[in-house]
């Protein structure tokens, strides 16, 4: 069973207690989150786990009136692909 939880400055997906995917961000100033890292274990790739984690950061930013700087290449690609993220994208 998979579960997504907030841990520190990011979110992780666990399966059977093991972290199989994660996204981390660094708070910047008073209103921005810089996504600096996404990772999915090789055996779990291709299941949209990283995409779901980036989406979770977007939701978190909206709920907390923050902007997002997608500094890692994967997050940046997701922001370019998902026009609905424009409201939180700090460029």
PyMOL CGO cylinders between C-alpha atoms (Angstrom):
from pymol import cmd
from pymol.cgo import CYLINDER

trace = [
    CYLINDER, 0.00, 0.00, 0.00, 1.29, 3.45, -0.94, 0.3, 1, 1, 1, 1, 1, 1,
    CYLINDER, 1.29, 3.45, -0.94, 0.88, 6.56, 1.16, 0.3, 1, 1, 1, 1, 1, 1,
    CYLINDER, 0.88, 6.56, 1.16, 1.94, 10.15, 0.54, 0.3, 1, 1, 1, 1, 1, 1,
    CYLINDER, 1.94, 10.15, 0.54, 2.95, 12.16, 3.60, 0.3, 1, 1, 1, 1, 1, 1,
    CYLINDER, 2.95, 12.16, 3.60, 4.57, 15.51, 4.33, 0.3, 1, 1, 1, 1, 1, 1,
    CYLINDER, 4.57, 15.51, 4.33, 8.01, 15.14, 5.84, 0.3, 1, 1, 1, 1, 1, 1,
    CYLINDER, 8.01, 15.14, 5.84, 10.08, 18.19, 6.68, 0.3, 1, 1, 1, 1, 1, 1,
    CYLINDER, 10.08, 18.19, 6.68, 10.34, 20.41, 3.63, 0.3, 1, 1, 1, 1, 1, 1,
    CYLINDER, 10.34, 20.41, 3.63, 8.78, 18.00, 1.18, 0.3, 1, 1, 1, 1, 1, 1,
    CYLINDER, 8.78, 18.00, 1.18, 6.56, 15.04, 0.56, 0.3, 1, 1, 1, 1, 1, 1,
    CYLINDER, 6.56, 15.04, 0.56, 7.35, 11.34, 0.30, 0.3, 1, 1, 1, 1, 1, 1,
    CYLINDER, 7.35, 11.34, 0.30, 5.54, 8.30, -0.98, 0.3, 1, 1, 1, 1, 1, 1,
    CYLINDER, 5.54, 8.30, -0.98, 6.07, 5.17, 1.06, 0.3, 1, 1, 1, 1, 1, 1,
    CYLINDER, 6.07, 5.17, 1.06, 5.32, 1.63, 0.07, 0.3, 1, 1, 1, 1, 1, 1,
    CYLINDER, 5.32, 1.63, 0.07, 5.48, -1.00, 2.79, 0.3, 1, 1, 1, 1, 1, 1,
    CYLINDER, 5.48, -1.00, 2.79, 7.23, 1.53, 5.01, 0.3, 1, 1, 1, 1, 1, 1,
    CYLINDER, 7.23, 1.53, 5.01, 10.00, 2.31, 2.50, 0.3, 1, 1, 1, 1, 1, 1,
    CYLINDER, 10.00, 2.31, 2.50, 10.37, 5.67, 0.75, 0.3, 1, 1, 1, 1, 1, 1,
    CYLINDER, 10.37, 5.67, 0.75, 9.94, 5.03, -2.98, 0.3, 1, 1, 1, 1, 1, 1,
    CYLINDER, 9.94, 5.03, -2.98, 9.55, 8.65, -4.15, 0.3, 1, 1, 1, 1, 1, 1,
    CYLINDER, 9.55, 8.65, -4.15, 10.17, 12.13, -2.80, 0.3, 1, 1, 1, 1, 1, 1,
    CYLINDER, 10.17, 12.13, -2.80, 10.08, 15.81, -3.61, 0.3, 1, 1, 1, 1, 1, 1,
    CYLINDER, 10.08, 15.81, -3.61, 11.85, 18.42, -1.52, 0.3, 1, 1, 1, 1, 1, 1,
    CYLINDER, 11.85, 18.42, -1.52, 11.70, 22.19, -1.44, 0.3, 1, 1, 1, 1, 1, 1,
    CYLINDER, 11.70, 22.19, -1.44, 13.56, 25.01, 0.25, 0.3, 1, 1, 1, 1, 1, 1,
    CYLINDER, 13.56, 25.01, 0.25, 11.55, 27.90, 1.71, 0.3, 1, 1, 1, 1, 1, 1,
    CYLINDER, 11.55, 27.90, 1.71, 12.63, 31.21, 0.19, 0.3, 1, 1, 1, 1, 1, 1,
    CYLINDER, 12.63, 31.21, 0.19, 11.72, 34.48, 1.83, 0.3, 1, 1, 1, 1, 1, 1,
    CYLINDER, 11.72, 34.48, 1.83, 8.26, 34.61, 3.29, 0.3, 1, 1, 1, 1, 1, 1,
    CYLINDER, 8.26, 34.61, 3.29, 6.24, 33.40, 0.35, 0.3, 1, 1, 1, 1, 1, 1,
    CYLINDER, 6.24, 33.40, 0.35, 8.13, 31.02, -1.95, 0.3, 1, 1, 1, 1, 1, 1,
    CYLINDER, 8.13, 31.02, -1.95, 9.06, 27.35, -2.10, 0.3, 1, 1, 1, 1, 1, 1,
    CYLINDER, 9.06, 27.35, -2.10, 11.95, 26.28, -4.32, 0.3, 1, 1, 1, 1, 1, 1,
    CYLINDER, 11.95, 26.28, -4.32, 11.51, 22.70, -5.53, 0.3, 1, 1, 1, 1, 1, 1,
    CYLINDER, 11.51, 22.70, -5.53, 15.09, 21.48, -5.58, 0.3, 1, 1, 1, 1, 1, 1,
    CYLINDER, 15.09, 21.48, -5.58, 14.77, 17.70, -5.87, 0.3, 1, 1, 1, 1, 1, 1,
    CYLINDER, 14.77, 17.70, -5.87, 12.48, 14.94, -7.09, 0.3, 1, 1, 1, 1, 1, 1,
    CYLINDER, 12.48, 14.94, -7.09, 13.33, 11.27, -6.95, 0.3, 1, 1, 1, 1, 1, 1,
    CYLINDER, 13.33, 11.27, -6.95, 11.61, 7.97, -7.68, 0.3, 1, 1, 1, 1, 1, 1,
    CYLINDER, 11.61, 7.97, -7.68, 13.26, 4.59, -7.13, 0.3, 1, 1, 1, 1, 1, 1,
    CYLINDER, 13.26, 4.59, -7.13, 14.03, 2.84, -10.39, 0.3, 1, 1, 1, 1, 1, 1,
    CYLINDER, 14.03, 2.84, -10.39, 11.54, 0.03, -9.76, 0.3, 1, 1, 1, 1, 1, 1,
    CYLINDER, 11.54, 0.03, -9.76, 8.69, 2.51, -9.28, 0.3, 1, 1, 1, 1, 1, 1,
    CYLINDER, 8.69, 2.51, -9.28, 9.32, 4.79, -12.27, 0.3, 1, 1, 1, 1, 1, 1,
    CYLINDER, 9.32, 4.79, -12.27, 6.65, 5.25, -14.91, 0.3, 1, 1, 1, 1, 1, 1,
    CYLINDER, 6.65, 5.25, -14.91, 3.78, 5.37, -12.39, 0.3, 1, 1, 1, 1, 1, 1,
    CYLINDER, 3.78, 5.37, -12.39, 3.43, 9.17, -12.21, 0.3, 1, 1, 1, 1, 1, 1,
    CYLINDER, 3.43, 9.17, -12.21, 4.69, 9.25, -8.62, 0.3, 1, 1, 1, 1, 1, 1,
    CYLINDER, 4.69, 9.25, -8.62, 6.95, 12.28, -9.20, 0.3, 1, 1, 1, 1, 1, 1,
    CYLINDER, 6.95, 12.28, -9.20, 4.17, 14.03, -11.09, 0.3, 1, 1, 1, 1, 1, 1,
    CYLINDER, 4.17, 14.03, -11.09, 1.80, 13.46, -8.16, 0.3, 1, 1, 1, 1, 1, 1,
    CYLINDER, 1.80, 13.46, -8.16, 4.40, 14.77, -5.72, 0.3, 1, 1, 1, 1, 1, 1,
    CYLINDER, 4.40, 14.77, -5.72, 4.91, 17.99, -7.70, 0.3, 1, 1, 1, 1, 1, 1,
    CYLINDER, 4.91, 17.99, -7.70, 1.13, 18.38, -7.82, 0.3, 1, 1, 1, 1, 1, 1,
    CYLINDER, 1.13, 18.38, -7.82, 1.06, 17.99, -4.02, 0.3, 1, 1, 1, 1, 1, 1,
    CYLINDER, 1.06, 17.99, -4.02, 3.58, 20.83, -3.62, 0.3, 1, 1, 1, 1, 1, 1,
    CYLINDER, 3.58, 20.83, -3.62, 1.39, 22.99, -5.89, 0.3, 1, 1, 1, 1, 1, 1,
    CYLINDER, 1.39, 22.99, -5.89, -1.65, 22.21, -3.73, 0.3, 1, 1, 1, 1, 1, 1,
    CYLINDER, -1.65, 22.21, -3.73, 0.34, 22.93, -0.57, 0.3, 1, 1, 1, 1, 1, 1,
    CYLINDER, 0.34, 22.93, -0.57, 1.50, 26.25, -2.03, 0.3, 1, 1, 1, 1, 1, 1,
    CYLINDER, 1.50, 26.25, -2.03, -2.07, 27.24, -2.87, 0.3, 1, 1, 1, 1, 1, 1,
    CYLINDER, -2.07, 27.24, -2.87, -3.32, 26.30, 0.59, 0.3, 1, 1, 1, 1, 1, 1,
    CYLINDER, -3.32, 26.30, 0.59, -0.55, 28.35, 2.22, 0.3, 1, 1, 1, 1, 1, 1,
    CYLINDER, -0.55, 28.35, 2.22, -0.55, 31.36, -0.15, 0.3, 1, 1, 1, 1, 1, 1,
    CYLINDER, -0.55, 31.36, -0.15, 2.92, 30.58, -1.51, 0.3, 1, 1, 1, 1, 1, 1,
    CYLINDER, 2.92, 30.58, -1.51, 4.60, 30.70, -4.89, 0.3, 1, 1, 1, 1, 1, 1,
    CYLINDER, 4.60, 30.70, -4.89, 6.74, 27.90, -6.31, 0.3, 1, 1, 1, 1, 1, 1,
    CYLINDER, 6.74, 27.90, -6.31, 10.10, 28.10, -8.06, 0.3, 1, 1, 1, 1, 1, 1,
    CYLINDER, 10.10, 28.10, -8.06, 10.59, 24.79, -9.93, 0.3, 1, 1, 1, 1, 1, 1,
    CYLINDER, 10.59, 24.79, -9.93, 14.40, 24.67, -9.79, 0.3, 1, 1, 1, 1, 1, 1,
    CYLINDER, 14.40, 24.67, -9.79, 14.84, 20.96, -10.47, 0.3, 1, 1, 1, 1, 1, 1,
    CYLINDER, 14.84, 20.96, -10.47, 14.51, 19.97, -14.13, 0.3, 1, 1, 1, 1, 1, 1,
    CYLINDER, 14.51, 19.97, -14.13, 11.65, 17.53, -13.56, 0.3, 1, 1, 1, 1, 1, 1,
    CYLINDER, 11.65, 17.53, -13.56, 9.54, 20.06, -11.64, 0.3, 1, 1, 1, 1, 1, 1,
    CYLINDER, 9.54, 20.06, -11.64, 10.28, 22.71, -14.27, 0.3, 1, 1, 1, 1, 1, 1,
    CYLINDER, 10.28, 22.71, -14.27, 9.07, 20.36, -17.03, 0.3, 1, 1, 1, 1, 1, 1,
    CYLINDER, 9.07, 20.36, -17.03, 5.89, 19.70, -15.05, 0.3, 1, 1, 1, 1, 1, 1,
    CYLINDER, 5.89, 19.70, -15.05, 5.21, 23.42, -14.65, 0.3, 1, 1, 1, 1, 1, 1,
    CYLINDER, 5.21, 23.42, -14.65, 5.68, 23.93, -18.39, 0.3, 1, 1, 1, 1, 1, 1,
    CYLINDER, 5.68, 23.93, -18.39, 3.36, 20.99, -19.13, 0.3, 1, 1, 1, 1, 1, 1,
    CYLINDER, 3.36, 20.99, -19.13, 0.59, 21.93, -16.65, 0.3, 1, 1, 1, 1, 1, 1,
    CYLINDER, 0.59, 21.93, -16.65, -0.77, 25.38, -17.44, 0.3, 1, 1, 1, 1, 1, 1,
    CYLINDER, -0.77, 25.38, -17.44, -3.03, 25.12, -14.38, 0.3, 1, 1, 1, 1, 1, 1,
    CYLINDER, -3.03, 25.12, -14.38, 0.09, 25.64, -12.22, 0.3, 1, 1, 1, 1, 1, 1,
    CYLINDER, 0.09, 25.64, -12.22, 0.59, 29.19, -13.56, 0.3, 1, 1, 1, 1, 1, 1,
    CYLINDER, 0.59, 29.19, -13.56, -1.10, 30.77, -10.54, 0.3, 1, 1, 1, 1, 1, 1,
    CYLINDER, -1.10, 30.77, -10.54, 1.66, 29.60, -8.19, 0.3, 1, 1, 1, 1, 1, 1,
    CYLINDER, 1.66, 29.60, -8.19, 4.64, 29.68, -10.59, 0.3, 1, 1, 1, 1, 1, 1,
    CYLINDER, 4.64, 29.68, -10.59, 7.15, 32.32, -9.59, 0.3, 1, 1, 1, 1, 1, 1,
    CYLINDER, 7.15, 32.32, -9.59, 9.27, 32.96, -12.67, 0.3, 1, 1, 1, 1, 1, 1,
]
cmd.load_cgo(trace, "trace")
